């Protein structure tokens, strides 16, 4: 699975958009980009994933560059409850009968402030 | 959507005592199940995974063991706890087939070994 690089920390004012970048220059053609977040003292929470096209759900938007070497997670209107560590993970499909193993790096610590 | 239950939420145990953490899953069938551990201030480490009843794979050597007696039940155990077993233990459920990987995590058990 491709390695990812994320900034260690970021700040965002409440109500503004939070844009979290992720570099994955060695991504393969069949590997997806996943985003999870972990709020303090809770289990990680799945946010969104994508392969080539930009994706949007009720939580966030995922913008993947055309060459797929980087992506950006966008929280359109950040709130204090979005303060968390955000993990960008690149992962390919796996065979039935085996298990997928997500590798969580150090992520980006997003601090949303008033 | 899936719901992952873990108990207890917190646990303080003396060194050398046994351990049993339980995880149950609702809202899915035949999931892949995972045990992760997060030491204080560290990333998530995959400990065990299971692709079916009675099928356990270990990722790291340690004095912990796992069992899956039912399709949606996953248990983490130890006969004698070590100080280094302290941490935040997370159970996760994921799809059994290859493809996209959206793992759902439980609330976690915070274990302190004294």
Interface residues (C-beta under 8 A of the other chain):
Chain A: X32 X34 X41 X42 X43 X44 X45 X46 X49 X91 X93 X94 X95 X96 X97 X98 X99 X100 X101 X102 X104 X105 X106 X107
Chain B: X4 X32 X34 X43 X44 X46 X49 X50 X51 X57 X59 X88 X90 X92 X94 X96 X97 X98 X99 X100 X101 X102 X103 X104 X105 X106 X107 X108 X110
